[in-house]
């Protein structure tokens, strides 16, 4: 059963950049550079975690192939799969990552703009996480970073599906604001 728009909006909490980065710090940094690792964001909201994740992957891939910004950008966007229930948030996340990519690469040609938009429509989609529980994200699901609704303020979880391990972390109440 789909949530009503009002209930959906009432449950949304946007993750601030310092919390998104703290969550990503729980992951093995080698995964950002590894060409086979795909990251899944199960409730991307406005794309803050996705932006922090894509930035890390882009930097790692640029270090792996110095000078090839286009390849690093395509690699970074191809290694992320994000979903959200709210179609408005999906559009915001897509626009956020498009603006990030435009800022990183500079002036995009008409073809590059088109291809970037098409890639983002495959990378960030309107879907329900629970519809995907028994399925894998495109390219294989390896790691999930999420702020679970556990009732514990500020808890984050990083799950590495390759090794079936979890790391839990938290942040102080001062950092939440």
Beta strands, then each sheet from edge to edge (+ up, - down):
strand 1: 39-41
strand 2: 80-84
strand 3: 124-126
strand 4: 143-146
strand 5: 156-160
strand 6: 165-169
sheet 1: 3+ 2+ 1+ 4+ 5- 6+
end
